[in-house]
């Protein structure tokens, strides 16, 4: 879909450039803005493995679900439309549901960063006190207790619970964005 949007924008800009009003300063501004949008859209993709982004090898989603359970991620996180995992028990509760329908699905890099450095970006959608202790995420540090293969499998599992939705009222990026 990003390619189709880029193609439509490119065609619109070409039509504008061919228009005789191109000497008008307002037209030049519109053309410049459209050009920036084309470049931005060309570099963005809603795909999990963006050509310009960080990539993981393919993991095993079922093993990733087991990692989610073994690391007790369910203590704080509910998983969208998954009834095969225990309900969160954290007190106070953490309102971060993993998965769902979004305009963009998270990339491998976004999910890895969220797991190994959760304080990097905390979404403003959540009450600060509910997801942080001081200025840090309440999420534990798994950098020494999780193997690289477990991380790869966990990311593969998480990709199974996110869906791309072109028409959504949910935020563009889950959990605060890239």
N, CA and C of each residue as an Amber inpcrd file, in Angstrom:
protein
   534
   0.7970000  -1.1920000   0.0000000   0.0000000   0.0000000   0.0000000
   0.8470000   1.2670000   0.0000000   1.9940000   1.2330000   0.6790000
   2.8670000   2.4090000   0.7010000   3.3440000   2.7250000  -0.7110000
   3.6080000   1.6700000  -1.4970000   4.0440000   1.8950000  -2.8840000
   2.9450000   2.5510000  -3.7030000   1.6750000   2.1130000  -3.4980000
   0.5570000   2.6980000  -4.2290000   0.3940000   4.1640000  -3.8520000
   0.5290000   4.4700000  -2.5610000   0.4210000   5.8650000  -2.1140000
   1.5420000   6.7010000  -2.7110000   2.7610000   6.1400000  -2.7450000
   3.8950000   6.8470000  -3.3300000   3.6540000   7.1040000  -4.8060000
   3.1140000   6.1170000  -5.5240000   2.8330000   6.2810000  -6.9480000
   1.7830000   7.3660000  -7.1700000   0.7330000   7.3730000  -6.3270000
  -0.2980000   8.4100000  -6.4650000   0.2820000   9.7950000  -6.2090000
   1.1050000   9.9090000  -5.1870000   1.7200000  11.2040000  -4.8900000
   2.6490000  11.6430000  -6.0120000   3.4250000  10.7020000  -6.5420000
   4.3290000  11.0190000  -7.6370000   3.5460000  11.5330000  -8.8340000
   2.4500000  10.8500000  -9.1840000   1.6170000  11.2980000 -10.3040000
   1.0170000  12.6660000 -10.0390000   0.5870000  12.9010000  -8.8030000
   0.0190000  14.2150000  -8.4660000   1.0660000  15.3100000  -8.6090000
   2.2870000  15.0390000  -8.1510000   3.3580000  16.0370000  -8.2650000
   3.6800000  16.2850000  -9.7340000   3.7490000  15.2270000 -10.5310000
   4.0240000  15.4080000 -11.9610000   2.9400000  16.2600000 -12.6210000
   1.6790000  16.0520000 -12.2500000   0.5940000  16.8700000 -12.7850000
   0.7690000  18.3290000 -12.3790000   1.1520000  18.5460000 -11.1150000
   1.3560000  19.9160000 -10.6320000   2.5180000  20.5940000 -11.3520000
   3.5960000  19.8280000 -11.5700000   4.7810000  20.3960000 -12.2270000
   4.4540000  20.7970000 -13.6560000   3.6160000  20.0320000 -14.3070000
   3.2550000  20.3390000 -15.6970000   2.2610000  21.4960000 -15.7970000
   1.6400000  21.8640000 -14.6840000   0.6420000  22.9260000 -14.6680000
   1.3250000  24.2780000 -14.9080000   0.7350000  25.1440000 -15.6940000
   1.3710000  26.4310000 -15.9930000   1.5170000  27.3510000 -14.7810000
   0.8520000  27.1000000 -13.7020000   0.9580000  27.9780000 -12.5300000
   2.2340000  27.7100000 -11.7370000   3.1450000  26.9330000 -12.2880000
   4.3320000  26.5370000 -11.5200000   5.2440000  27.7050000 -11.1530000
   5.0540000  28.8420000 -11.7390000   5.8890000  29.9930000 -11.3920000
   5.3800000  30.6920000 -10.1140000   4.2130000  30.3150000  -9.6720000
   3.6110000  30.9100000  -8.4730000   4.3420000  30.4040000  -7.2270000
   4.7660000  31.3050000  -6.2840000   5.4770000  30.8770000  -5.0800000
   4.6990000  29.8640000  -4.2510000   3.3650000  30.0070000  -4.1760000
   2.5680000  29.0420000  -3.4080000   2.6610000  27.6680000  -4.0560000
   2.6490000  27.6500000  -5.3880000   2.7650000  26.3830000  -6.1040000
   4.1120000  25.7330000  -5.8180000   5.1830000  26.5480000  -5.7960000
   6.5080000  25.9870000  -5.5130000   6.5560000  25.3850000  -4.1160000
   5.8950000  26.0290000  -3.1620000   5.8500000  25.4890000  -1.8080000
   5.0960000  24.1670000  -1.7950000   3.9560000  24.1150000  -2.4800000
   3.1840000  22.8730000  -2.5490000   4.0120000  21.7720000  -3.2000000
   4.7380000  22.1000000  -4.2470000   5.5710000  21.1120000  -4.9280000
   6.6750000  20.6090000  -4.0010000   7.2910000  21.5190000  -3.2590000
   8.3460000  21.1230000  -2.3270000   7.8030000  20.2100000  -1.2410000
   6.6410000  20.5550000  -0.6920000   6.0260000  19.7250000   0.3480000
   5.6870000  18.3500000  -0.2220000   5.1150000  18.3130000  -1.4160000
   4.7690000  17.0380000  -2.0400000   6.0300000  16.1990000  -2.2820000
   7.1120000  16.8480000  -2.7010000   8.3650000  16.1220000  -2.9170000
   8.8960000  15.5170000  -1.6320000   8.8280000  16.2670000  -0.5440000
   9.2680000  15.7440000   0.7520000   8.4060000  14.5540000   1.1500000
   7.1000000  14.6520000   0.9280000   6.2050000  13.5420000   1.2620000
   6.5370000  12.2890000   0.4560000   6.8550000  12.4730000  -0.8200000
   7.2060000  11.3210000  -1.6520000   8.4520000  10.6380000  -1.1190000
   9.4590000  11.4100000  -0.8040000  10.6950000  10.8480000  -0.2670000
  10.4270000  10.1450000   1.0580000   9.6180000  10.7680000   1.9270000
   9.3140000  10.1750000   3.2270000   8.5480000   8.8720000   3.0600000
   7.5510000   8.8580000   2.1780000   6.7770000   7.6410000   1.9750000
   7.6120000   6.5340000   1.3370000   8.5190000   6.8880000   0.4720000
   9.3640000   5.8810000  -0.1630000  10.2430000   5.1770000   0.8670000
  10.6440000   5.8890000   1.9110000  11.4940000   5.2960000   2.9430000
  10.7190000   4.5830000   4.0200000   9.4060000   4.7630000   4.0460000
   8.5780000   4.1270000   5.0680000   7.8810000   2.9260000   4.4670000
   7.7190000   1.9390000   5.2800000   6.9730000   0.7830000   4.8500000
   6.2570000   0.2020000   6.0480000   5.1020000  -0.3440000   5.8090000
   4.3530000  -0.9540000   6.8900000   4.7670000  -2.4120000   7.0450000
   5.7510000  -2.8170000   6.3110000   6.1890000  -4.1940000   6.3680000
   7.0510000  -4.4610000   7.5870000   6.9630000  -5.6670000   8.0760000
   7.7320000  -6.1000000   9.2310000   9.2200000  -5.9770000   8.9730000
   9.6720000  -6.4000000   7.8130000  11.0960000  -6.3980000   7.4930000
  11.3670000  -5.3400000   6.4280000  11.4230000  -4.1140000   6.8600000
  11.6730000  -2.9900000   5.9740000  13.0430000  -3.1220000   5.3310000
  13.1350000  -2.7550000   4.0790000  14.4170000  -2.8120000   3.3730000
  15.4340000  -1.8650000   3.9980000  14.9480000  -0.8360000   4.6680000
  15.8540000   0.1390000   5.2580000  16.0500000  -0.0850000   6.7550000
  15.4850000  -1.1580000   7.2730000  15.5210000  -1.3410000   8.7220000
  16.2710000  -2.5680000   9.1980000  16.2640000  -2.7290000  10.4830000
  16.8770000  -3.8410000  11.1830000  16.0730000  -5.1050000  10.9090000
  16.7520000  -6.2070000  10.6470000  16.0640000  -7.4580000  10.3600000
  16.5790000  -8.5800000  11.2390000  15.6610000  -9.4230000  11.6520000
  16.0130000 -10.6320000  12.3870000  15.8120000 -11.8230000  11.4700000
  16.5270000 -12.9190000  11.7400000  16.2110000 -14.1440000  11.0090000
  14.7990000 -14.5900000  11.3930000  14.1900000 -15.4250000  10.5700000
  12.8630000 -15.9230000  10.9020000  12.9250000 -16.7370000  12.1810000
  11.9780000 -16.4940000  13.0600000  11.9010000 -17.2280000  14.3130000
  10.7150000 -18.1710000  14.3050000  10.5460000 -18.8920000  15.3850000
   9.4550000 -19.8380000  15.5480000   8.4240000 -19.2140000  16.4870000
   7.2580000 -18.8170000  15.9540000   6.2530000 -18.1560000  16.7950000
   5.7790000 -19.0130000  17.9730000   5.6810000 -20.3120000  17.7900000
   5.2360000 -21.1670000  18.8920000   6.2760000 -21.1870000  20.0120000
   7.5440000 -21.2950000  19.6430000   8.5970000 -21.2020000  20.6730000
   8.5810000 -19.8160000  21.3160000   8.2730000 -18.7940000  20.5270000
   8.1700000 -17.4340000  21.0570000   7.0450000 -17.2990000  22.0670000
   5.9230000 -17.9750000  21.8170000   4.8250000 -17.9760000  22.7900000
   5.2770000 -18.6410000  24.0860000   6.0720000 -19.6930000  23.9620000
   6.6000000 -20.3710000  25.1560000   7.5730000 -19.4480000  25.9040000
   8.4070000 -18.6900000  25.1680000   9.3140000 -17.7250000  25.7980000
   8.4900000 -16.6760000  26.5460000   7.4130000 -16.1820000  25.9070000
   6.5300000 -15.1960000  26.5320000   6.0270000 -15.7340000  27.8730000
   5.6490000 -17.0160000  27.8980000   5.1480000 -17.6300000  29.1320000
   6.2800000 -17.8640000  30.1370000   7.4180000 -18.3950000  29.6800000
   8.5370000 -18.6930000  30.5830000   9.1150000 -17.4410000  31.2270000
   9.1710000 -16.3430000  30.4750000   9.6980000 -15.0870000  31.0110000
   8.6340000 -14.3280000  31.8040000   7.4430000 -14.9160000  31.8600000
   6.3190000 -14.3520000  32.6050000   5.9170000 -12.9530000  32.1190000
   6.0180000 -12.7670000  30.8170000   5.6110000 -11.4880000  30.2280000
   4.1260000 -11.2290000  30.4830000   3.3550000 -12.3120000  30.6000000
   1.9200000 -12.1950000  30.8480000   1.6200000 -11.5710000  32.2120000
   2.6080000 -11.5280000  33.1060000   2.3900000 -10.9030000  34.4090000
   1.9200000  -9.4610000  34.2310000   2.4860000  -8.7850000  33.2430000
   2.1290000  -7.3840000  32.9870000   1.3360000  -7.1830000  31.7010000
   1.5670000  -8.0180000  30.7100000   0.9880000  -7.7820000  29.3820000
  -0.1160000  -8.7570000  29.0270000  -1.2300000  -8.2070000  28.5640000
  -2.2810000  -8.9970000  27.9420000  -1.9450000  -9.0220000  26.4470000
  -2.2470000 -10.1370000  25.8020000  -1.9880000 -10.2590000  24.3660000
  -3.3260000 -10.2350000  23.6360000  -3.4140000  -9.3670000  22.6560000
  -4.6320000  -9.1490000  21.8740000  -5.2010000 -10.4660000  21.3450000
  -6.4670000 -10.7270000  21.7070000  -7.2260000 -11.8820000  21.2240000
  -6.5250000 -13.2210000  21.4380000  -5.7600000 -13.3580000  22.5240000
  -5.1300000 -14.6430000  22.8630000  -5.6410000 -15.0710000  24.2330000
  -6.4360000 -16.1220000  24.2470000  -6.9910000 -16.6280000  25.5040000
  -6.1790000 -17.7790000  26.0690000  -5.1040000 -18.1790000  25.3650000
  -4.2990000 -19.3180000  25.8090000  -3.1820000 -18.9120000  26.7720000
  -3.1620000 -17.6510000  27.1740000  -2.1550000 -17.1550000  28.1180000
  -2.8520000 -16.6690000  29.3880000  -2.1710000 -16.7820000  30.5250000
  -2.7850000 -16.3080000  31.7750000  -3.0650000 -14.8050000  31.7240000
  -4.0200000 -14.3880000  32.5280000  -4.3440000 -12.9660000  32.6510000
  -3.2340000 -12.2560000  33.4220000  -2.9770000 -10.9770000  33.1100000
  -1.9760000 -10.2140000  33.8610000  -2.3120000 -10.1550000  35.3510000
  -1.2690000 -10.1750000  36.1690000  -1.4490000 -10.1400000  37.6220000
  -0.7110000  -8.9820000  38.2810000  -0.0220000  -8.1620000  37.5180000
   0.7660000  -7.0600000  38.0820000  -0.1200000  -6.1230000  38.8920000
   0.4380000  -5.6330000  39.9870000  -0.2870000  -4.7020000  40.8330000
   0.6380000  -3.5440000  41.1870000   0.3860000  -2.3300000  40.7350000
  -0.7730000  -1.9520000  39.9380000  -0.6620000  -2.5060000  38.5200000
  -1.8100000  -2.6320000  37.8730000  -1.8310000  -3.2310000  36.5380000
  -1.0870000  -2.3610000  35.5280000  -0.6520000  -2.9910000  34.4660000
   0.0250000  -2.3090000  33.3560000  -0.9570000  -2.3290000  32.1850000
  -1.3520000  -1.1810000  31.6640000  -2.3990000  -1.1450000  30.6440000
  -1.9130000  -1.4270000  29.2200000  -0.7500000  -2.0310000  29.0480000
  -0.1810000  -2.2280000  27.7150000  -0.5970000  -3.6000000  27.1760000
  -1.5430000  -3.5990000  26.2360000  -1.9400000  -4.8210000  25.5500000
  -1.0650000  -4.9480000  24.3210000  -0.4720000  -6.1040000  24.1430000
   0.3890000  -6.3510000  22.9820000  -0.4550000  -6.8930000  21.8460000
  -0.2570000  -6.3390000  20.6660000  -0.9780000  -6.7860000  19.4900000
  -2.1970000  -5.9270000  19.2210000  -2.8840000  -6.2750000  18.1520000
  -4.0810000  -5.5450000  17.7490000  -3.9510000  -5.0370000  16.3290000
  -4.9000000  -4.2110000  15.9500000  -4.9450000  -3.6630000  14.5930000
  -4.4260000  -2.2350000  14.6270000  -3.4280000  -1.9550000  13.8010000
  -2.8050000  -0.6380000  13.7320000  -2.5680000  -0.2740000  12.2730000
  -2.3970000   1.0070000  12.0210000  -2.0910000   1.4620000  10.6650000
  -0.7470000   0.9100000  10.2030000   0.1650000   0.6920000  11.1570000
   1.4800000   0.1020000  10.8440000   1.7700000  -0.9880000  11.8660000
   2.2840000  -2.0750000  11.3850000   2.7110000  -3.1130000  12.3240000
   4.1430000  -2.7950000  12.7360000   4.5190000  -3.1590000  13.9530000
   5.8780000  -2.8430000  14.3920000   6.9080000  -3.6650000  13.6200000
   8.0520000  -3.0630000  13.3840000   9.1450000  -3.7530000  12.6980000
   9.9000000  -4.6200000  13.7030000  10.7730000  -5.4630000  13.1930000
  11.6410000  -6.2510000  14.0710000  12.4110000  -5.3300000  15.0140000
  12.9690000  -4.2580000  14.4660000  13.7640000  -3.3340000  15.2670000
  12.9590000  -2.6760000  16.3720000  11.7260000  -2.2990000  16.0650000
  10.8660000  -1.6700000  17.0730000  10.5860000  -2.6380000  18.2210000
  10.2640000  -3.8920000  17.8790000   9.9650000  -4.8720000  18.9220000
  11.2030000  -5.2080000  19.7460000  12.3480000  -5.3910000  19.0890000
  13.5760000  -5.7000000  19.8280000  13.9020000  -4.5540000  20.7840000
  13.8230000  -3.3210000  20.3120000  14.1020000  -2.1730000  21.1730000
  13.1290000  -2.1330000  22.3430000  11.8610000  -2.4110000  22.0920000
  10.8610000  -2.3960000  23.1560000  11.1410000  -3.4600000  24.2120000
  11.7470000  -4.5610000  23.8030000  12.0420000  -5.6520000  24.7410000
  13.3330000  -5.3920000  25.5080000  14.3950000  -5.0040000  24.7990000
  15.6870000  -4.8870000  25.4890000  15.9500000  -3.5030000  26.0690000
  15.1820000  -2.4950000  25.6390000  15.3560000  -1.1470000  26.1860000
  13.9830000  -0.4650000  26.2600000  13.0960000  -0.9830000  27.1120000
  11.7190000  -0.4890000  27.1280000  11.5780000   0.9720000  27.5310000
  12.5680000   1.5440000  28.1830000  12.4910000   2.9550000  28.5750000
  12.8300000   3.8910000  27.4190000  13.2840000   3.3290000  26.2840000
  13.6740000   4.1510000  25.1370000  12.5360000   5.0780000  24.7110000
  11.3450000   4.5390000  24.6000000  10.1950000   5.3410000  24.1850000
   8.9590000   4.7930000  24.8940000   8.3950000   5.5970000  25.7440000
   7.1870000   5.2080000  26.4590000   6.0500000   6.0380000  25.8950000
   5.0460000   5.3640000  25.3940000   3.9360000   6.0470000  24.7340000
   3.2100000   6.9870000  25.6740000   2.8180000   8.1120000  25.1340000
   2.0400000   9.0820000  25.9070000   0.5930000   8.6190000  26.0780000
   0.2180000   7.5190000  25.4240000  -1.1470000   6.9940000  25.5610000
  -1.4000000   6.4270000  26.9480000  -0.3390000   6.0980000  27.6610000
  -0.4910000   5.4740000  28.9680000  -0.1750000   6.4740000  30.0750000
  -0.8920000   6.3460000  31.1660000  -0.5950000   7.1870000  32.3290000
   0.8220000   6.8500000  32.7840000   1.6590000   7.8740000  32.8610000
   3.0740000   7.6950000  33.1650000   3.2920000   6.8340000  34.4080000
   2.5250000   7.0650000  35.4390000   2.6940000   6.3430000  36.7000000
   2.3420000   4.8570000  36.5700000   1.5350000   4.5020000  35.5620000
   1.1210000   3.1070000  35.4070000   2.1810000   2.2560000  34.7290000
   3.0720000   2.8670000  33.9530000   4.0510000   2.0860000  33.2020000
   5.4980000   2.3690000  33.5920000   5.6960000   3.2870000  34.5360000
   7.0690000   3.6440000  34.9020000   7.2780000   3.6320000  36.4140000
   8.5300000   3.5400000  36.7680000   8.9880000   3.7660000  38.1380000
  10.0400000   4.8480000  38.0000000   9.7330000   6.0340000  38.4740000
  10.6300000   7.1600000  38.2110000  10.5510000   7.4970000  36.7320000
  11.7010000   7.5170000  36.0490000  11.7280000   7.7900000  34.6080000
  11.9850000   6.5460000  33.7880000  11.9240000   5.3730000  34.4090000
  12.2050000   4.1190000  33.7110000  10.9510000   3.2610000  33.6110000
  10.9320000   2.4230000  32.5900000   9.8380000   1.4850000  32.4220000
   9.8130000   0.5040000  33.5850000   8.6160000   0.0650000  33.9380000
   8.4870000  -0.9700000  34.9720000   8.9170000  -2.3370000  34.4530000
   9.0890000  -2.4610000  33.1620000   9.4630000  -3.7540000  32.5760000
  10.8690000  -4.1420000  33.0240000  11.0330000  -5.4080000  33.3160000
  12.3230000  -5.9050000  33.7800000  13.3990000  -5.8900000  32.7060000
  14.6130000  -6.1870000  33.1220000  15.7690000  -6.2450000  32.2250000
  15.9970000  -7.7060000  31.8350000  15.8250000  -8.0000000  30.5590000
  15.9770000  -9.3690000  30.0730000  17.2600000  -9.5630000  29.2730000
  18.1470000  -8.5900000  29.2810000  19.3420000  -8.6580000  28.4380000
  20.2850000  -9.7820000  28.8320000  20.2300000 -10.2450000  30.0710000
  21.1150000 -11.3320000  30.4790000  20.3830000 -12.6520000  30.6570000
  19.0660000 -12.6150000  30.7400000  18.3180000 -13.8500000  30.9800000
  17.6900000 -14.4330000  29.7180000  17.7390000 -13.7130000  28.6110000
  17.1290000 -14.1730000  27.3650000  18.2020000 -14.3670000  26.3090000
  18.1850000 -15.5260000  25.6660000  19.1550000 -15.7730000  24.5910000
  18.7250000 -15.0300000  23.3290000  19.6260000 -14.9170000  22.3930000
  19.3070000 -14.2700000  21.1200000  18.2150000 -15.0630000  20.4110000
  18.3040000 -16.4000000  20.4320000  17.2810000 -17.2190000  19.7770000
  15.9190000 -17.0200000  20.4310000  15.8910000 -16.9090000  21.7520000
  14.6220000 -16.6560000  22.4380000  14.0550000 -15.3050000  22.0310000
  14.9070000 -14.3020000  21.8940000  14.4690000 -12.9790000  21.4550000
  13.8890000 -13.0510000  20.0410000  14.5710000 -13.7490000  19.1540000
  14.0970000 -13.9050000  17.7720000  12.7360000 -14.5920000  17.7570000
  12.5880000 -15.6550000  18.5400000  11.3150000 -16.3820000  18.5820000
  10.2090000 -15.5360000  19.2150000  10.5430000 -14.7790000  20.2650000
   9.5530000 -13.9120000  20.9060000   9.0550000 -12.8550000  19.9230000
   9.9600000 -12.2680000  19.1700000   9.5640000 -11.2750000  18.1580000
   8.6730000 -11.9330000  17.1010000   9.0100000 -13.1570000  16.6880000
   8.1690000 -13.8740000  15.7100000   6.7630000 -14.0840000  16.2720000
   6.6640000 -14.4520000  17.5420000   5.3550000 -14.6160000  18.1870000
   4.5930000 -13.2940000  18.2010000   5.2630000 -12.2230000  18.6030000
   4.5910000 -10.9300000  18.6850000   4.0730000 -10.4780000  17.3200000
   4.8060000 -10.8120000  16.2600000   4.3300000 -10.4470000  14.9190000
   3.0220000 -11.1420000  14.5810000   2.7450000 -12.2660000  15.2070000
   1.4870000 -12.9710000  14.9110000   0.2780000 -12.2840000  15.5370000
   0.4840000 -11.3710000  16.4780000  -0.6450000 -10.7440000  17.1610000
  -0.8960000  -9.3070000  16.7170000  -0.0610000  -8.7940000  15.8140000
  -0.2800000  -7.4610000  15.2510000  -0.8450000  -7.6140000  13.8490000
  -1.8430000  -6.7980000  13.5440000  -2.4460000  -6.8070000  12.2180000
  -2.4170000  -5.4020000  11.6510000  -2.1720000  -5.3320000  10.3710000
  -2.1970000  -4.0310000   9.6980000  -3.6340000  -3.7050000   9.3580000
  -4.0340000  -2.4810000   9.6370000  -5.3920000  -2.0320000   9.3940000
  -5.3260000  -0.6710000   8.7220000  -5.7110000  -0.6190000   7.4730000
  -5.6630000   0.6350000   6.7170000  -6.6050000   1.6800000   7.2970000
  -7.7680000   1.2340000   7.7710000  -8.7590000   2.1560000   8.3050000
  -8.9140000   1.8160000   9.7750000  -8.2850000   2.6110000  10.6060000
  -8.3020000   2.3150000  12.0260000  -8.3790000   3.5820000  12.8400000
  -8.9070000   3.4470000  14.0210000  -8.9130000   4.5800000  14.9410000
  -7.7830000   4.4180000  15.9500000  -7.0460000   3.3070000  15.8580000
  -5.9340000   3.0730000  16.7610000  -4.7370000   3.8750000  16.2630000
  -3.7810000   4.1590000  17.1110000  -2.6160000   4.9520000  16.7170000
  -1.8400000   4.2990000  15.5710000  -1.0900000   5.1340000  14.8870000
  -0.2940000   4.6470000  13.7730000   0.7450000   3.6390000  14.2280000
   1.4030000   3.9000000  15.3650000   2.4310000   2.9990000  15.8760000
   2.0230000   2.5200000  17.2540000   2.0700000   1.2140000  17.4800000
   1.7650000   0.7160000  18.8150000   2.8520000   1.0930000  19.8070000
   2.4900000   1.3420000  21.0080000   3.4210000   1.5670000  22.1290000
   4.3980000   2.6980000  21.9020000   4.0040000   3.7350000  21.1980000
   4.8420000   4.9180000  21.1410000   5.6190000   5.1090000  19.8670000
   5.6890000   4.1380000  18.9940000   6.3360000   4.3530000  17.7090000
   7.7870000   3.9410000  17.6580000   8.3430000   4.0850000  16.4630000
   9.7040000   3.6060000  16.2400000  10.7430000   4.4460000  16.9380000
